[in-house]
């Protein structure tokens, strides 16, 4: 990062809490106070940036492939149902994420020795190398894309995001 930018970049913009947000000369009505609007907007921009960074990789285009790849790399023999739980998707949707990764040779399915009806997923060498590359891209994105969040604020922000995520998961059960 350009050292001349550090002092300006590390100070996150803190809007006046009473002032309305104006974007392109427009107010966003009730959405200004809606977590969901900010979450969707940030998701869109962050996802576009990540897609740009991984466009040359087999895990580009679509959500769930990166998480699946990393889980299979970290947990040899993981079952698709476990991945579905993490992704908060049903099994057919998860299968549609897994199938292209198998076809591309990044992961392989094996029948479980304990339960012949169950399949375990395993990373291939090609998949492990891809997972390592993706991990670095994600680390880089965290540092570069969110450089406007002061280091001391990052821990608080991450704590709040994790708390919201875990509480939403509880609501879905």
DOROLO-683185 format. One record per residue: residue number from 1; y, x, z of N, C-alpha, C in turn. Coordinates in Angstrom, 3 decimals. Layout:
N
ATOM   seq         nY         nX         nZ        caY        caX        caZ         cY         cX         cZ
ATOM   NUM          Y          X          Z          Y          X          Z          Y          X          Z
...
This chain:
173
ATOM   seq         nY         nX         nZ        caY        caX        caZ         cY         cX         cZ
ATOM     1     -1.173      0.852      0.000      0.000      0.000      0.000      1.227      0.892      0.000
ATOM     2      2.247      0.513     -0.713      3.496      1.238     -0.792      4.147      1.237      0.594
ATOM     3      4.353      2.429      1.156      4.890      2.539      2.510      6.284      1.928      2.642
ATOM     4      7.064      1.906      1.547      8.396      1.296      1.601      8.320     -0.203      1.856
ATOM     5      7.208     -0.833      1.504      7.052     -2.283      1.662      6.569     -2.674      3.049
ATOM     6      5.976     -1.755      3.801      5.314     -2.104      5.049      6.190     -2.922      5.990
ATOM     7      7.423     -2.505      6.321      8.185     -3.303      7.286      8.434     -4.733      6.826
ATOM     8      8.698     -4.959      5.529      8.964     -6.312      5.053      7.680     -7.133      4.978
ATOM     9      6.611     -6.518      4.568      5.370     -7.227      4.320      4.708     -7.685      5.613
ATOM    10      4.768     -6.882      6.648      4.051     -7.202      7.867      4.706     -8.313      8.679
ATOM    11      5.872     -8.739      8.298      6.535     -9.845      8.992      6.223    -11.133      8.253
ATOM    12      5.390    -11.965      8.854      5.035    -13.231      8.226      6.231    -14.166      8.274
ATOM    13      6.461    -14.858      7.170      7.545    -15.853      7.113      7.259    -16.940      8.122
ATOM    14      8.241    -17.182      8.994      8.079    -18.223     10.008      9.138    -19.282      9.737
ATOM    15      8.729    -20.401      9.134      9.703    -21.438      8.800     10.274    -22.107     10.044
ATOM    16     11.493    -22.588      9.905     12.106    -23.377     10.961     11.238    -24.624     11.116
ATOM    17     10.725    -24.852     12.318      9.780    -25.949     12.534     10.380    -27.319     12.238
ATOM    18     11.698    -27.454     12.354     12.341    -28.745     12.117     12.747    -28.942     10.654
ATOM    19     12.829    -27.842      9.890     13.275    -27.942      8.500     12.136    -28.434      7.606
ATOM    20     12.487    -29.273      6.640     11.486    -29.722      5.678     11.182    -28.591      4.703
ATOM    21      9.950    -28.543      4.271      9.562    -27.567      3.255      9.937    -28.150      1.898
ATOM    22     10.574    -27.323      1.082     10.942    -27.729     -0.267     10.256    -26.777     -1.238
ATOM    23      9.489    -27.333     -2.165      8.777    -26.552     -3.171      9.212    -27.086     -4.526
ATOM    24      9.774    -26.207     -5.349     10.273    -26.603     -6.673     11.254    -27.777     -6.554
ATOM    25     12.034    -27.772     -5.465     13.016    -28.829     -5.255     12.440    -30.127     -4.716
ATOM    26     11.177    -30.127     -4.345     10.504    -31.345     -3.902     10.007    -31.213     -2.465
ATOM    27     10.060    -32.317     -1.734      9.462    -32.385     -0.404      8.048    -32.938     -0.580
ATOM    28      7.165    -32.563      0.310      5.759    -32.950      0.136      5.327    -34.087      1.060
ATOM    29      6.301    -34.844      1.537      6.021    -36.080      2.265      5.181    -35.800      3.497
ATOM    30      4.249    -36.664      3.796      3.400    -36.573      4.979      2.508    -35.326      4.934
ATOM    31      2.292    -34.778      3.752      1.446    -33.594      3.610      2.020    -32.387      4.334
ATOM    32      3.322    -32.386      4.549      3.955    -31.262      5.236      3.353    -31.043      6.628
ATOM    33      2.882    -32.089      7.243      2.274    -31.983      8.567      0.761    -32.103      8.551
ATOM    34      0.152    -31.952      7.387     -1.299    -32.137      7.252     -2.017    -30.798      7.091
ATOM    35     -2.859    -30.469      8.075     -3.662    -29.251      7.968     -4.396    -29.208      6.636
ATOM    36     -4.961    -30.349      6.241     -5.805    -30.395      5.047     -5.058    -29.943      3.798
ATOM    37     -3.779    -30.269      3.694     -3.021    -29.870      2.505     -2.880    -28.356      2.437
ATOM    38     -2.556    -27.738      3.568     -2.412    -26.279      3.603     -3.752    -25.587      3.373
ATOM    39     -4.816    -26.134      3.967     -6.141    -25.543      3.788     -6.557    -25.600      2.322
ATOM    40     -6.394    -26.766      1.686     -6.758    -26.887      0.263     -5.903    -25.979     -0.608
ATOM    41     -4.609    -25.919     -0.319     -3.706    -25.080     -1.117     -4.054    -23.605     -0.971
ATOM    42     -4.275    -23.169      0.269     -4.655    -21.774      0.483     -6.016    -21.473     -0.127
ATOM    43     -6.971    -22.392      0.016     -8.293    -22.198     -0.572     -8.187    -21.994     -2.086
ATOM    44     -7.366    -22.796     -2.708     -7.199    -22.694     -4.157     -6.680    -21.318     -4.558
ATOM    45     -5.641    -20.854     -3.890     -5.019    -19.576     -4.249     -5.934    -18.400     -3.898
ATOM    46     -6.545    -18.436     -2.716     -7.439    -17.355     -2.305     -8.657    -17.306     -3.224
ATOM    47     -9.198    -18.467     -3.572    -10.362    -18.519     -4.464    -10.014    -17.979     -5.852
ATOM    48     -8.846    -18.320     -6.363     -8.421    -17.807     -7.670     -8.298    -16.288     -7.634
ATOM    49     -7.730    -15.771     -6.554     -7.599    -14.316     -6.429     -8.965    -13.649     -6.361
ATOM    50     -9.883    -14.204     -5.566    -11.214    -13.618     -5.462    -11.946    -13.705     -6.800
ATOM    51    -11.824    -14.823     -7.490    -12.458    -14.961     -8.809    -11.939    -13.903     -9.781
ATOM    52    -10.653    -13.619     -9.719    -10.077    -12.578    -10.580    -10.690    -11.222    -10.244
ATOM    53    -10.870    -10.959     -8.968    -11.400     -9.673     -8.524    -12.884     -9.501     -8.854
ATOM    54    -13.643    -10.597     -8.908    -15.094    -10.500     -9.161    -15.480    -11.008    -10.546
ATOM    55    -14.505    -11.246    -11.395    -14.769    -11.843    -12.712    -15.847    -11.090    -13.502
ATOM    56    -15.969     -9.802    -13.293    -16.932     -8.976    -14.023    -18.338     -9.008    -13.410
ATOM    57    -18.507     -9.740    -12.321    -19.789     -9.762    -11.610    -20.525    -11.088    -11.796
ATOM    58    -21.844    -11.061    -11.598    -22.679    -12.259    -11.749    -22.416    -13.332    -10.694
ATOM    59    -21.720    -12.994     -9.638    -21.462    -13.977     -8.586    -20.128    -14.699     -8.773
ATOM    60    -19.474    -14.432     -9.889    -18.207    -15.102    -10.180    -18.470    -16.552    -10.582
ATOM    61    -17.444    -17.341    -10.556    -17.460    -18.738    -10.997    -18.387    -19.610    -10.145
ATOM    62    -17.800    -20.159     -9.128    -18.549    -21.083     -8.288    -18.598    -20.624     -6.852
ATOM    63    -18.646    -21.573     -5.980    -18.672    -21.258     -4.552    -20.106    -21.261     -4.043
ATOM    64    -20.362    -20.366     -3.116    -21.660    -20.306     -2.461    -22.508    -19.120     -2.867
ATOM    65    -22.247    -18.560     -4.047    -23.090    -17.451     -4.504    -22.906    -16.197     -3.648
ATOM    66    -21.668    -15.903     -3.287    -21.419    -14.702     -2.482    -22.073    -14.849     -1.113
ATOM    67    -21.856    -15.972     -0.467    -22.457    -16.192      0.853    -23.973    -16.096      0.759
ATOM    68    -24.545    -16.719     -0.256    -26.001    -16.676     -0.442    -26.483    -15.248     -0.613
ATOM    69    -25.820    -14.503     -1.482    -26.208    -13.106     -1.736    -26.147    -12.282     -0.447
ATOM    70    -25.082    -12.427      0.312    -24.931    -11.648      1.538    -25.974    -12.052      2.585
ATOM    71    -26.266    -13.348      2.693    -27.286    -13.799      3.641    -28.668    -13.265      3.275
ATOM    72    -29.008    -13.310      2.002    -30.317    -12.813      1.563    -30.403    -11.308      1.797
ATOM    73    -29.304    -10.605      1.573    -29.287     -9.159      1.817    -29.460     -8.849      3.299
ATOM    74    -28.841     -9.648      4.156    -28.896     -9.406      5.598    -30.166     -9.934      6.265
ATOM    75    -30.782    -10.959      5.669    -31.929    -11.625      6.298    -33.092    -11.754      5.315
ATOM    76    -33.826    -10.667      5.090    -34.962    -10.733      4.171    -35.931    -11.847      4.570
ATOM    77    -36.312    -12.672      3.608    -37.235    -13.767      3.851    -36.546    -15.061      4.268
ATOM    78    -35.216    -15.071      4.273    -34.462    -16.269      4.647    -34.897    -17.446      3.775
ATOM    79    -34.924    -18.606      4.356    -35.335    -19.806      3.614    -34.112    -20.495      3.014
ATOM    80    -34.283    -21.108      1.872    -33.170    -21.845      1.259    -32.556    -22.885      2.194
ATOM    81    -33.361    -23.508      3.038    -32.829    -24.514      3.966    -31.848    -23.892      4.958
ATOM    82    -32.075    -22.639      5.336    -31.150    -21.955      6.240    -29.823    -21.684      5.534
ATOM    83    -29.910    -21.308      4.279    -28.695    -21.065      3.500    -27.931    -22.375      3.330
ATOM    84    -28.659    -23.450      3.071    -28.017    -24.766      2.934    -27.254    -25.124      4.201
ATOM    85    -27.831    -24.816      5.342    -27.170    -25.087      6.626    -25.866    -24.308      6.749
ATOM    86    -25.901    -23.034      6.408    -24.689    -22.208      6.481    -23.636    -22.705      5.496
ATOM    87    -24.054    -23.043      4.282    -23.120    -23.499      3.244    -22.641    -24.928      3.457
ATOM    88    -23.313    -25.653      4.354    -23.013    -27.069      4.598    -23.186    -27.875      3.304
ATOM    89    -24.314    -27.611      2.639    -24.665    -28.307      1.401    -26.092    -28.812      1.512
ATOM    90    -26.428    -29.736      0.632    -27.811    -30.209      0.643    -28.700    -29.210     -0.103
ATOM    91    -30.003    -29.428      0.004    -30.949    -28.480     -0.610    -30.849    -28.417     -2.126
ATOM    92    -30.710    -29.540     -2.822    -30.576    -29.434     -4.283    -29.342    -28.621     -4.709
ATOM    93    -28.219    -28.821     -4.022    -27.008    -28.059     -4.352    -27.227    -26.575     -4.073
ATOM    94    -27.914    -26.289     -3.003    -28.206    -24.895     -2.661    -29.153    -24.285     -3.697
ATOM    95    -30.115    -25.059     -4.147    -31.021    -24.577     -5.196    -30.264    -24.220     -6.462
ATOM    96    -29.221    -24.980     -6.777    -28.412    -24.687     -7.970    -27.592    -23.416     -7.795
ATOM    97    -27.390    -22.997     -6.572    -26.714    -21.722     -6.306    -27.731    -20.583     -6.386
ATOM    98    -28.907    -20.792     -5.845    -29.947    -19.759     -5.785    -30.524    -19.454     -7.169
ATOM    99    -30.788    -20.485     -7.963    -31.461    -20.293     -9.254    -30.812    -19.244    -10.158
ATOM   100    -29.489    -19.268    -10.364    -28.894    -18.237    -11.229    -29.007    -16.827    -10.638
ATOM   101    -29.017    -16.721     -9.315    -29.166    -15.410     -8.689    -30.575    -14.868     -8.890
ATOM   102    -31.557    -15.759     -8.884    -32.939    -15.365     -9.176    -33.045    -14.979    -10.648
ATOM   103    -32.501    -15.815    -11.513    -32.572    -15.565    -12.960    -31.906    -14.238    -13.338
ATOM   104    -30.813    -13.888    -12.641    -30.097    -12.646    -12.924    -30.790    -11.424    -12.321
ATOM   105    -31.833    -11.654    -11.512    -32.576    -10.546    -10.925    -31.948     -9.973     -9.664
ATOM   106    -31.094    -10.757     -8.995    -30.456    -10.285     -7.764    -31.263    -10.627     -6.520
ATOM   107    -31.965    -11.745     -6.574    -32.850    -12.117     -5.474    -34.167    -12.603     -6.065
ATOM   108    -35.192    -12.627     -5.237    -36.494    -13.137     -5.680    -37.038    -14.074     -4.617
ATOM   109    -37.839    -15.017     -5.079    -38.508    -15.970     -4.187    -39.935    -15.493     -3.951
ATOM   110    -40.379    -15.654     -2.713    -41.775    -15.372     -2.377    -42.285    -16.512     -1.521
ATOM   111    -43.534    -16.881     -1.744    -44.157    -17.919     -0.920    -44.397    -17.337      0.466
ATOM   112    -44.055    -18.103      1.476    -44.205    -17.677      2.869    -45.681    -17.524      3.227
ATOM   113    -46.002    -16.462      3.925    -47.377    -16.231      4.369    -47.786    -17.253      5.430
ATOM   114    -46.810    -17.699      6.242    -47.098    -18.656      7.318    -47.202    -20.093      6.812
ATOM   115    -46.416    -20.430      5.808    -46.365    -21.811      5.314    -46.320    -21.771      3.790
ATOM   116    -47.413    -22.083      3.162    -47.527    -21.984      1.703    -46.544    -22.906      0.964
ATOM   117    -45.990    -23.883      1.672    -45.033    -24.793      1.036    -43.615    -24.223      1.042
ATOM   118    -43.398    -23.191      1.854    -42.049    -22.635      2.023    -41.874    -21.353      1.216
ATOM   119    -40.640    -21.145      0.779    -40.291    -19.922      0.058    -39.314    -19.112      0.884
ATOM   120    -39.501    -17.814      0.861    -38.536    -16.895      1.451    -37.784    -16.222      0.319
ATOM   121    -36.557    -15.854      0.577    -35.734    -15.184     -0.426    -35.527    -13.731     -0.016
ATOM   122    -35.606    -12.851     -1.002    -35.478    -11.420     -0.771    -34.516    -10.829     -1.783
ATOM   123    -33.747     -9.857     -1.340    -32.801     -9.176     -2.219    -33.556     -8.157     -3.069
ATOM   124    -33.116     -7.954     -4.273    -33.650     -6.887     -5.118    -32.704     -5.687     -4.980
ATOM   125    -33.092     -4.556     -5.505    -32.205     -3.389     -5.467    -30.908     -3.702     -6.200
ATOM   126    -31.028     -4.344     -7.353    -29.857     -4.742     -8.131    -28.958     -5.671     -7.299
ATOM   127    -29.566     -6.597     -6.592    -28.823     -7.524     -5.754    -28.167     -6.833     -4.572
ATOM   128    -28.868     -5.890     -3.977    -28.306     -5.146     -2.840    -27.068     -4.369     -3.289
ATOM   129    -27.160     -3.740     -4.447    -26.005     -2.994     -4.966    -24.829     -3.931     -5.243
ATOM   130    -25.122     -5.106     -5.776    -24.074     -6.098     -6.021    -23.471     -6.566     -4.697
ATOM   131    -24.303     -6.807     -3.697    -23.812     -7.239     -2.385    -22.877     -6.187     -1.792
ATOM   132    -23.227     -4.923     -1.933    -22.371     -3.847     -1.420    -21.012     -3.855     -2.133
ATOM   133    -21.031     -4.036     -3.448    -19.790     -4.078     -4.222    -18.927     -5.280     -3.796
ATOM   134    -19.556     -6.422     -3.608    -18.838     -7.630     -3.203    -18.235     -7.459     -1.811
ATOM   135    -18.969     -6.838     -0.902    -18.433     -6.607      0.443    -17.127     -5.813      0.371
ATOM   136    -17.109     -4.783     -0.466    -15.899     -3.962     -0.576    -14.759     -4.751     -1.206
ATOM   137    -15.058     -5.562     -2.197    -14.027     -6.392     -2.827    -13.425     -7.345     -1.798
ATOM   138    -14.265     -7.928     -0.959    -13.780     -8.851      0.067    -12.916     -8.110      1.087
ATOM   139    -13.351     -6.929      1.513    -12.531     -6.136      2.445    -11.170     -5.824      1.830
ATOM   140    -11.187     -5.408      0.563     -9.932     -5.091     -0.126     -9.031     -6.315     -0.220
ATOM   141     -9.627     -7.469     -0.553     -8.819     -8.687     -0.656     -8.187     -9.020      0.689
ATOM   142     -8.938     -8.905      1.760     -8.399     -9.198      3.087     -7.178     -8.333      3.387
ATOM   143     -7.261     -7.061      3.056     -6.142     -6.146      3.317     -4.963     -6.400      2.392
ATOM   144     -5.229     -6.614      1.118     -4.161     -6.729      0.129     -3.558     -8.126      0.049
ATOM   145     -4.401     -9.134     -0.010     -3.909    -10.494     -0.229     -3.162    -11.018      0.994
ATOM   146     -3.643    -10.672      2.176     -3.049    -11.182      3.411     -2.177    -10.139      4.098
ATOM   147     -1.600     -9.234      3.303     -0.783     -8.172      3.886      0.499     -8.681      4.542
ATOM   148      0.854     -9.924      4.343      2.045    -10.501      4.957      1.794    -10.945      6.396
ATOM   149      0.542    -10.912      6.829      0.231    -11.281      8.209      0.204    -10.002      9.040
ATOM   150      1.081     -9.928     10.017      1.160     -8.748     10.875     -0.191     -8.503     11.538
ATOM   151     -0.565     -7.241     11.675     -1.860     -6.924     12.287     -2.084     -7.622     13.622
ATOM   152     -1.048     -7.702     14.444     -1.216     -8.348     15.755     -1.410     -9.857     15.622
ATOM   153     -0.965    -10.451     14.512     -1.156    -11.881     14.284     -2.506    -12.204     13.656
ATOM   154     -3.114    -11.214     13.000     -4.384    -11.445     12.300     -5.492    -11.889     13.246
ATOM   155     -5.569    -11.234     14.404     -6.624    -11.599     15.354     -6.453    -13.036     15.834
ATOM   156     -5.220    -13.421     16.134     -4.969    -14.797     16.581     -5.292    -15.794     15.476
ATOM   157     -4.861    -15.475     14.262     -5.096    -16.360     13.117     -6.599    -16.507     12.872
ATOM   158     -7.326    -15.392     12.924     -8.774    -15.434     12.706     -9.458    -16.221     13.822
ATOM   159     -9.004    -16.050     15.054     -9.568    -16.793     16.179     -9.382    -18.293     15.960
ATOM   160     -8.192    -18.699     15.517     -7.932    -20.123     15.276     -8.779    -20.654     14.125
ATOM   161     -8.906    -19.871     13.042     -9.729    -20.296     11.908    -11.193    -20.461     12.316
ATOM   162    -11.720    -19.483     13.050    -13.111    -19.563     13.500    -13.324    -20.772     14.403
ATOM   163    -12.388    -20.996     15.309    -12.492    -22.134     16.213    -12.491    -23.448     15.432
ATOM   164    -11.574    -23.567     14.467    -11.522    -24.785     13.646    -12.826    -24.959     12.881
ATOM   165    -13.328    -23.895     12.275    -14.577    -23.938     11.511    -15.743    -24.408     12.390
ATOM   166    -15.887    -23.787     13.557    -17.007    -24.137     14.440    -16.892    -25.568     14.959
ATOM   167    -15.692    -26.016     15.253    -15.509    -27.387     15.721    -15.742    -28.407     14.620
ATOM   168    -15.364    -28.085     13.395    -15.650    -28.983     12.268    -17.162    -29.084     12.071
ATOM   169    -17.868    -27.970     12.197    -19.330    -27.999     12.069    -19.942    -28.929     13.115
ATOM   170    -19.420    -28.884     14.341    -19.922    -29.763     15.403    -19.705    -31.231     15.035
ATOM   171    -18.568    -31.541     14.450    -18.266    -32.922     14.062    -19.220    -33.429     12.982
ATOM   172    -19.694    -32.527     12.137    -20.564    -32.925     11.039    -22.007    -33.195     11.483
ATOM   173    -22.350    -32.771     12.665    -23.739    -32.954     13.134    -23.959    -34.328     13.698
